[in-house]
């Protein structure tokens, strides 16, 4: 996981395959995984590729809780 930079605050939000973004951080089994990029799958699913190289296929109806960096202005 990448540590937040100065001026960056993380907020916990619920996402779907339509709202997840690169940079979001998922906690899976006590490990933090940062989304590197997304690949479109059939039926509106997404394959999430993490900075560690692992891939998670996300169904269109799956809901996950992530930490998303929000910049302070």
N, CA, C and O atoms as CSV, one atom per row, in Angstrom:
chain,resi,resn,atom,element,x,y,z
A,1,UNK,N,N,0.848,-1.184,0.000
A,1,UNK,CA,C,0.000,0.000,0.000
A,1,UNK,C,C,0.884,1.233,0.000
A,1,UNK,O,O,1.934,1.258,0.641
A,2,UNK,N,N,0.459,2.234,-0.709
A,2,UNK,CA,C,1.172,3.501,-0.750
A,2,UNK,C,C,0.672,4.384,0.381
A,2,UNK,O,O,-0.536,4.530,0.564
A,3,UNK,N,N,1.576,4.967,1.134
A,3,UNK,CA,C,1.175,5.861,2.213
A,3,UNK,C,C,0.674,7.177,1.644
A,3,UNK,O,O,1.175,7.639,0.619
A,4,UNK,N,N,-0.312,7.789,2.300
A,4,UNK,CA,C,-0.838,9.066,1.816
A,4,UNK,C,C,0.237,10.141,1.814
A,4,UNK,O,O,1.107,10.169,2.685
A,5,UNK,N,N,0.166,11.014,0.840
A,5,UNK,CA,C,1.086,12.148,0.759
A,5,UNK,C,C,0.535,13.296,1.585
A,5,UNK,O,O,-0.635,13.292,1.970
A,6,UNK,N,N,1.369,14.259,1.851
A,6,UNK,CA,C,0.944,15.429,2.627
A,6,UNK,C,C,-0.237,16.094,1.948
A,6,UNK,O,O,-0.237,16.275,0.730
A,7,UNK,N,N,-1.245,16.462,2.732
A,7,UNK,CA,C,-2.417,17.127,2.185
A,7,UNK,C,C,-3.482,16.188,1.653
A,7,UNK,O,O,-4.492,16.637,1.112
A,8,UNK,N,N,-3.262,14.873,1.802
A,8,UNK,CA,C,-4.229,13.895,1.312
A,8,UNK,C,C,-4.896,13.213,2.503
A,8,UNK,O,O,-4.223,12.758,3.428
A,9,UNK,N,N,-6.215,13.149,2.468
A,9,UNK,CA,C,-6.999,12.514,3.519
A,9,UNK,C,C,-7.800,11.384,2.886
A,9,UNK,O,O,-8.326,11.534,1.783
A,10,UNK,N,N,-7.894,10.248,3.585
A,10,UNK,CA,C,-8.665,9.130,3.056
A,10,UNK,C,C,-10.044,9.084,3.676
A,10,UNK,O,O,-10.206,9.326,4.872
A,11,UNK,N,N,-11.044,8.771,2.854
A,11,UNK,CA,C,-12.394,8.589,3.375
A,11,UNK,C,C,-12.862,7.196,2.987
A,11,UNK,O,O,-12.539,6.709,1.904
A,12,UNK,N,N,-13.619,6.556,3.863
A,12,UNK,CA,C,-14.140,5.227,3.607
A,12,UNK,C,C,-15.482,5.355,2.896
A,12,UNK,O,O,-16.385,6.042,3.375
A,13,UNK,N,N,-15.606,4.685,1.741
A,13,UNK,CA,C,-16.843,4.736,0.967
A,13,UNK,C,C,-17.167,3.349,0.423
A,13,UNK,O,O,-16.299,2.478,0.363
A,14,UNK,N,N,-18.421,3.150,0.027
A,14,UNK,CA,C,-18.844,1.912,-0.615
A,14,UNK,C,C,-18.834,2.138,-2.123
A,14,UNK,O,O,-19.317,3.158,-2.612
A,15,UNK,N,N,-18.272,1.165,-2.857
A,15,UNK,CA,C,-18.194,1.290,-4.314
A,15,UNK,C,C,-18.773,0.054,-4.995
A,15,UNK,O,O,-18.903,-1.011,-4.391
A,16,UNK,N,N,-19.112,0.227,-6.255
A,16,UNK,CA,C,-19.545,-0.871,-7.124
A,16,UNK,C,C,-18.564,-0.935,-8.287
A,16,UNK,O,O,-17.606,-0.163,-8.341
A,17,UNK,N,N,-18.801,-1.848,-9.210
A,17,UNK,CA,C,-17.913,-1.935,-10.374
A,17,UNK,C,C,-17.987,-0.670,-11.228
A,17,UNK,O,O,-17.064,-0.380,-11.990
A,18,UNK,N,N,-19.073,0.079,-11.105
A,18,UNK,CA,C,-19.209,1.313,-11.864
A,18,UNK,C,C,-18.575,2.524,-11.217
A,18,UNK,O,O,-18.363,3.538,-11.882
A,19,UNK,N,N,-18.264,2.440,-9.917
A,19,UNK,CA,C,-17.735,3.617,-9.217
A,19,UNK,C,C,-16.327,3.441,-8.665
A,19,UNK,O,O,-15.738,4.399,-8.164
A,20,UNK,N,N,-15.776,2.227,-8.749
A,20,UNK,CA,C,-14.408,2.030,-8.246
A,20,UNK,C,C,-13.417,2.738,-9.163
A,20,UNK,O,O,-13.643,2.838,-10.368
A,21,UNK,N,N,-12.314,3.229,-8.588
A,21,UNK,CA,C,-11.328,3.991,-9.360
A,21,UNK,C,C,-9.908,3.526,-9.037
A,21,UNK,O,O,-9.657,2.986,-7.959
A,22,UNK,N,N,-8.984,3.736,-9.973
A,22,UNK,CA,C,-7.581,3.494,-9.638
A,22,UNK,C,C,-7.182,4.374,-8.447
A,22,UNK,O,O,-7.578,5.536,-8.356
A,23,UNK,N,N,-6.404,3.806,-7.556
A,23,UNK,CA,C,-5.988,4.531,-6.352
A,23,UNK,C,C,-6.800,4.147,-5.134
A,23,UNK,O,O,-6.351,4.363,-4.009
A,24,UNK,N,N,-8.003,3.576,-5.327
A,24,UNK,CA,C,-8.795,3.107,-4.193
A,24,UNK,C,C,-8.034,1.982,-3.493
A,24,UNK,O,O,-7.311,1.220,-4.135
A,25,UNK,N,N,-8.200,1.884,-2.178
A,25,UNK,CA,C,-7.509,0.873,-1.386
A,25,UNK,C,C,-8.530,-0.042,-0.727
A,25,UNK,O,O,-9.396,0.419,0.016
A,26,UNK,N,N,-8.425,-1.351,-1.002
A,26,UNK,CA,C,-9.292,-2.363,-0.401
A,26,UNK,C,C,-8.525,-3.068,0.697
A,26,UNK,O,O,-7.307,-3.228,0.606
A,27,UNK,N,N,-9.232,-3.493,1.739
A,27,UNK,CA,C,-8.644,-4.297,2.798
A,27,UNK,C,C,-9.187,-5.705,2.635
A,27,UNK,O,O,-10.376,-5.947,2.843
A,28,UNK,N,N,-8.315,-6.634,2.263
A,28,UNK,CA,C,-8.712,-8.024,2.050
A,28,UNK,C,C,-7.866,-8.896,2.972
A,28,UNK,O,O,-6.648,-8.978,2.820
A,29,UNK,N,N,-8.529,-9.549,3.931
A,29,UNK,CA,C,-7.819,-10.428,4.862
A,29,UNK,C,C,-6.762,-9.712,5.680
A,29,UNK,O,O,-5.729,-10.292,6.014
A,30,UNK,N,N,-7.019,-8.449,6.006
A,30,UNK,CA,C,-6.069,-7.673,6.799
A,30,UNK,C,C,-4.934,-7.058,5.993
A,30,UNK,O,O,-4.065,-6.393,6.555
A,31,UNK,N,N,-4.933,-7.274,4.679
A,31,UNK,CA,C,-3.917,-6.703,3.798
A,31,UNK,C,C,-4.532,-5.576,2.979
A,31,UNK,O,O,-5.664,-5.695,2.509
A,32,UNK,N,N,-3.806,-4.503,2.810
A,32,UNK,CA,C,-4.263,-3.377,1.996
A,32,UNK,C,C,-3.814,-3.587,0.555
A,32,UNK,O,O,-2.645,-3.869,0.295
A,33,UNK,N,N,-4.752,-3.447,-0.376
A,33,UNK,CA,C,-4.466,-3.580,-1.802
A,33,UNK,C,C,-4.920,-2.318,-2.515
A,33,UNK,O,O,-6.096,-1.954,-2.469
A,34,UNK,N,N,-3.971,-1.646,-3.182
A,34,UNK,CA,C,-4.304,-0.431,-3.921
A,34,UNK,C,C,-4.563,-0.774,-5.377
A,34,UNK,O,O,-3.766,-1.465,-6.011
A,35,UNK,N,N,-5.695,-0.283,-5.915
A,35,UNK,CA,C,-6.076,-0.553,-7.300
A,35,UNK,C,C,-5.153,0.231,-8.235
A,35,UNK,O,O,-5.047,1.454,-8.144
A,36,UNK,N,N,-4.490,-0.498,-9.134
A,36,UNK,CA,C,-3.604,0.131,-10.106
A,36,UNK,C,C,-4.379,0.509,-11.359
A,36,UNK,O,O,-4.293,1.643,-11.832
A,37,UNK,N,N,-5.150,-0.457,-11.904
A,37,UNK,CA,C,-5.989,-0.158,-13.068
A,37,UNK,C,C,-7.170,-1.109,-13.124
A,37,UNK,O,O,-7.239,-2.080,-12.370
A,38,UNK,N,N,-8.092,-0.820,-14.020
A,38,UNK,CA,C,-9.337,-1.562,-14.151
A,38,UNK,C,C,-9.478,-2.064,-15.584
A,38,UNK,O,O,-9.119,-1.372,-16.537
A,39,UNK,N,N,-10.007,-3.277,-15.720
A,39,UNK,CA,C,-10.251,-3.848,-17.042
A,39,UNK,C,C,-11.734,-4.194,-17.126
A,39,UNK,O,O,-12.272,-4.851,-16.235
A,40,UNK,N,N,-12.397,-3.750,-18.201
A,40,UNK,CA,C,-13.821,-4.029,-18.402
A,40,UNK,C,C,-14.027,-5.522,-18.636
A,40,UNK,O,O,-13.275,-6.150,-19.381
A,41,UNK,N,N,-15.048,-6.083,-17.997
A,41,UNK,CA,C,-15.435,-7.473,-18.193
A,41,UNK,C,C,-16.870,-7.514,-18.710
A,41,UNK,O,O,-17.582,-6.513,-18.635
A,42,UNK,N,N,-17.305,-8.667,-19.238
A,42,UNK,CA,C,-18.697,-8.776,-19.690
A,42,UNK,C,C,-19.682,-8.518,-18.555
A,42,UNK,O,O,-19.347,-8.684,-17.382
A,43,UNK,N,N,-20.880,-8.118,-18.904
A,43,UNK,CA,C,-21.976,-7.869,-17.958
A,43,UNK,C,C,-21.617,-6.797,-16.930
A,43,UNK,O,O,-22.005,-6.905,-15.766
A,44,UNK,N,N,-20.889,-5.775,-17.341
A,44,UNK,CA,C,-20.532,-4.610,-16.526
A,44,UNK,C,C,-19.630,-4.930,-15.339
A,44,UNK,O,O,-19.562,-4.143,-14.394
A,45,UNK,N,N,-18.943,-6.055,-15.365
A,45,UNK,CA,C,-17.978,-6.377,-14.318
A,45,UNK,C,C,-16.660,-5.675,-14.569
A,45,UNK,O,O,-16.466,-5.062,-15.619
A,46,UNK,N,N,-15.754,-5.764,-13.607
A,46,UNK,CA,C,-14.421,-5.169,-13.755
A,46,UNK,C,C,-13.396,-6.130,-13.166
A,46,UNK,O,O,-13.665,-6.812,-12.177
A,47,UNK,N,N,-12.240,-6.175,-13.775
A,47,UNK,CA,C,-11.087,-6.869,-13.210
A,47,UNK,C,C,-10.224,-5.783,-12.580
A,47,UNK,O,O,-9.771,-4.867,-13.266
A,48,UNK,N,N,-10.001,-5.886,-11.281
A,48,UNK,CA,C,-9.179,-4.907,-10.569
A,48,UNK,C,C,-7.755,-5.438,-10.508
A,48,UNK,O,O,-7.523,-6.523,-9.977
A,49,UNK,N,N,-6.808,-4.693,-11.042
A,49,UNK,CA,C,-5.403,-5.083,-10.930
A,49,UNK,C,C,-4.781,-4.211,-9.860
A,49,UNK,O,O,-4.870,-2.984,-9.905
A,50,UNK,N,N,-4.147,-4.865,-8.896
A,50,UNK,CA,C,-3.549,-4.157,-7.769
A,50,UNK,C,C,-2.073,-3.877,-8.021
A,50,UNK,O,O,-1.460,-4.478,-8.904
A,51,UNK,N,N,-1.510,-2.965,-7.244
A,51,UNK,CA,C,-0.093,-2.615,-7.377
A,51,UNK,C,C,0.811,-3.806,-7.081
A,51,UNK,O,O,1.975,-3.812,-7.480
A,52,UNK,N,N,0.284,-4.821,-6.381
A,52,UNK,CA,C,1.057,-6.024,-6.058
A,52,UNK,C,C,1.087,-7.021,-7.215
A,52,UNK,O,O,1.844,-7.991,-7.175
A,53,UNK,N,N,0.258,-6.788,-8.259
A,53,UNK,CA,C,0.206,-7.681,-9.402
A,53,UNK,C,C,-0.984,-8.617,-9.377
A,53,UNK,O,O,-1.310,-9.220,-10.399
A,54,UNK,N,N,-1.645,-8.755,-8.226
A,54,UNK,CA,C,-2.807,-9.625,-8.140
A,54,UNK,C,C,-4.005,-9.005,-8.850
A,54,UNK,O,O,-4.060,-7.794,-9.067
A,55,UNK,N,N,-4.967,-9.864,-9.208
A,55,UNK,CA,C,-6.166,-9.421,-9.913
A,55,UNK,C,C,-7.391,-9.958,-9.177
A,55,UNK,O,O,-7.405,-11.108,-8.738
A,56,UNK,N,N,-8.415,-9.121,-9.047
A,56,UNK,CA,C,-9.687,-9.515,-8.447
A,56,UNK,C,C,-10.788,-9.183,-9.444
A,56,UNK,O,O,-10.913,-8.037,-9.876
A,57,UNK,N,N,-11.591,-10.189,-9.814
A,57,UNK,CA,C,-12.728,-9.946,-10.700
A,57,UNK,C,C,-13.915,-9.517,-9.860
A,57,UNK,O,O,-14.273,-10.178,-8.885
A,58,UNK,N,N,-14.521,-8.407,-10.244
A,58,UNK,CA,C,-15.630,-7.818,-9.496
A,58,UNK,C,C,-16.903,-7.905,-10.332
A,58,UNK,O,O,-16.957,-7.369,-11.439
A,59,UNK,N,N,-17.917,-8.572,-9.812
A,59,UNK,CA,C,-19.213,-8.704,-10.466
A,59,UNK,C,C,-19.902,-7.339,-10.459
A,59,UNK,O,O,-19.607,-6.505,-9.603
A,60,UNK,N,N,-20.802,-7.106,-11.389
A,60,UNK,CA,C,-21.474,-5.804,-11.485
A,60,UNK,C,C,-22.311,-5.473,-10.246
A,60,UNK,O,O,-22.542,-4.297,-9.966
A,61,UNK,N,N,-22.766,-6.476,-9.504
A,61,UNK,CA,C,-23.590,-6.217,-8.318
A,61,UNK,C,C,-22.803,-6.257,-7.005
A,61,UNK,O,O,-23.382,-6.078,-5.934
A,62,UNK,N,N,-21.500,-6.489,-7.079
A,62,UNK,CA,C,-20.665,-6.524,-5.883
A,62,UNK,C,C,-20.517,-5.126,-5.297
A,62,UNK,O,O,-20.355,-4.149,-6.029
A,63,UNK,N,N,-20.574,-5.041,-3.980
A,63,UNK,CA,C,-20.330,-3.778,-3.274
A,63,UNK,C,C,-19.151,-3.999,-2.334
A,63,UNK,O,O,-19.124,-4.963,-1.568
A,64,UNK,N,N,-18.181,-3.100,-2.402
A,64,UNK,CA,C,-16.990,-3.181,-1.559
A,64,UNK,C,C,-16.798,-1.865,-0.817
A,64,UNK,O,O,-17.191,-0.803,-1.299
A,65,UNK,N,N,-16.191,-1.950,0.355
A,65,UNK,CA,C,-15.830,-0.748,1.099
A,65,UNK,C,C,-14.356,-0.477,0.836
A,65,UNK,O,O,-13.514,-1.359,1.011
A,66,UNK,N,N,-14.049,0.742,0.416
A,66,UNK,CA,C,-12.664,1.124,0.093
A,66,UNK,C,C,-12.318,2.421,0.796
A,66,UNK,O,O,-13.188,3.146,1.278
A,67,UNK,N,N,-11.024,2.691,0.839
A,67,UNK,CA,C,-10.533,3.995,1.288
A,67,UNK,C,C,-10.121,4.745,0.034
A,67,UNK,O,O,-9.311,4.259,-0.754
A,68,UNK,N,N,-10.679,5.924,-0.145
A,68,UNK,CA,C,-10.376,6.748,-1.314
A,68,UNK,C,C,-9.725,8.036,-0.846
A,68,UNK,O,O,-10.227,8.708,0.055
A,69,UNK,N,N,-8.612,8.370,-1.461
A,69,UNK,CA,C,-7.914,9.616,-1.116
A,69,UNK,C,C,-8.719,10.806,-1.585
A,69,UNK,O,O,-9.159,10.857,-2.734
A,70,UNK,N,N,-8.913,11.766,-0.692
A,70,UNK,CA,C,-9.624,13.011,-1.022
A,70,UNK,C,C,-8.692,14.161,-0.688
A,70,UNK,O,O,-8.259,14.309,0.456
A,71,UNK,N,N,-8.390,14.955,-1.663
A,71,UNK,CA,C,-7.477,16.092,-1.436
A,71,UNK,C,C,-8.148,17.212,-0.669
A,71,UNK,O,O,-9.310,17.539,-0.909
A,72,UNK,N,N,-7.414,17.785,0.242
A,72,UNK,CA,C,-7.893,18.984,0.934
A,72,UNK,C,C,-7.496,20.191,0.114
A,72,UNK,O,O,-6.378,20.267,-0.397
A,73,UNK,N,N,-8.404,21.123,-0.011
A,73,UNK,CA,C,-8.107,22.336,-0.786
A,73,UNK,C,C,-7.962,23.507,0.097
A,73,UNK,O,O,-7.711,24.614,-0.381
